Amino acid sequence: MAWIAIDAGTTVIKAIAFGHNGKELALARESTAVLRSRPGYSEQSMEGVWRSVVSAVRQVARRCDEPIEGIVSTAQGDGCWLVDAACKPVRDAILWNDGRARKIVEEWQQNGYLEKAFKISGSVSYPGLSNAILCWLEKNEPESIASARWVLTCNGWIFARMTGCISADLSDASNPFSDVRAKEYSPVLVLDVFGQKTMAKSLPSIVRSHETLAPLLEDAAREMEVPANIPIVMAPYDIVTTAFGCGVSLPGQACVILGTTICTETITETLDLEGKAAGTTIALEDGFYLRAMPTLTGCEAQEWAADLLTQGDLERLSCLASETRPALHLPLFLPYLSAAGERSPFLAPEARGSFHNLSLSSSPSQIAHAIYEGLSFVIRECLGVATKESVWEIRLAGGGSRSDFWCQMIANVTGVNVIRAAGTEHGARGAYLFALAAISQIENVTTVAARSVAVERSFVPDAESHDLYSYRYPLWLALRESSKEQWDLLRGTQ
């Protein structure tokens, strides 16, 4: 018997079949388009996403020699996926990296609402969250608000199409409207802080553990070419499943997802909601929390650089960057290239990228090196903000982890041992483990995750390189602080 795990990312949807021993039996990928009709906009066709899910599952089911026992899904988080009472899309989904609600978030920031909300939710709102998007829609598209019955996430949408059930997984629901300690929606956040009086009844019920289980509808089964009524499990959203799929399940471990976003995250038993407001806090089932610092610019910065320097070849970009050894005099790069600015480990919708210390002697290799270094400095900063505990291990996931050069640089920049877990589909593997727990085949995801993930390669920090990067890191931070005045100056041109 096999389980199919759906991992619905922002640009690629994957379906992976896992056998009873956790072995990958089949894999299919389907691309999904991100629609950018205006600067700062980022949307997706909800039906297009569903069609890609169906196609990926169908391909895997055809390739898998074992009967399909069940399906589990994980997906991109945040954003706003509106459906009507018949579960039909009201409009295209507005994604997590959309920037249209920037001014709304800036007003909340100036009025102290974000600080107040952090003390309840443990998370900082940004333009790509449903609270900000709903406020924008209420002002600019009241017809969408009038037509909407439910506010879903990507995973909630996929689960609804497969089962007909409207619900929110605990991890998806943690931000922006929940009391993270109580693990339920906070009336103070929903009604008072973010003013969602109209849409308060449109937030799905929060489900956990075995409540995330429902049978597959016959119509969806026919489309996917799998048996009807098999169990469907809604796993936590992708940054949670990826952490567990990499073997990160204990305090002191960190997971860094090198994908469209760079998400640096740690497991913790304690929360400090009186400290500096930063990042996202996700409640987990076992009493732990996931402190996550998801950036708005990740490997897209490397793709941008590859288009400029290596004709779009990321492997060549990595090789080009490796030709430069770390040194004090090299250029520095602030990697804030998203039109929505930055959300973690600080909130600045106006943030923009820039190079510093350039000269006529700056080479393409040095420019490439600066891009990898800037992104690695972001990881170091995010680690420091995410936890005050000592981090003894970083596990990497995502497409960027395929670069040995970058893995080693992250170890050198942070001074922490870095591990690349075996396999590539860590989000799907984590979802599979959650499915086994939901049907009681395993008792504890945390324990199983810690012992079931093999190590592909380890990267030990080089002491000399770490010292050089540790000298450059505060310079990089200082340059960012000095750049904030420039961001404000350019605000009116965006």
SULSULBEL-V793383 format. One record per helix or strand of 3 or more residues. SS is the DSSP state (A for helix, B for strand). FROM is the first residue (numbers start at 0). TO is the last residue. If there is no record, write none. Layout:
ss-><SS:SS>
from-><FROM:FROM>
to-><TO:TO>
This chain:
ss-><B:B:B:A:B:B:A:A:A:A:B:A:A:A:A:A:B:A:B:A:B:B:B:B:A:A:B:B:A:B:A:A:B:A:A:B:A>
from-><1:11:23:45:67:79:101:112:129:141:149:153:169:186:199:208:212:217:230:237:252:261:279:288:299:313:331:353:363:392:398:403:417:425:444:454:462>
to-><7:17:30:62:74:82:109:120:139:146:151:162:172:192:201:211:214:223:233:244:257:267:282:293:308:321:333:355:385:396:401:413:420:437:451:458:492>
